[in-house]
């Protein structure tokens, strides 16, 4: 496992492992996983610059978004 994930290995289930395999996620996936509303996820993803558009599909870069969430939690 990369990063600091190994420190929480006793708390991680299969859903978390599957989620960590994806570098890019959709608004709906982020909303379900983080337990946030769709409008809030959309706004936060745009604020932190984690949005990538590929044709009509919009994806969130998970690493940027999670770093932004960690910064917001400190306040």
Buried (B, 14 or more C-beta within 10 A) or exposed (E): EEEEEEEEEEEBEEEEEEBBEEEBBBBEBBBBBBEBEEEEBBEBBEEBEBBBEEEEEBBBBBEBBBEBBEEEEEE
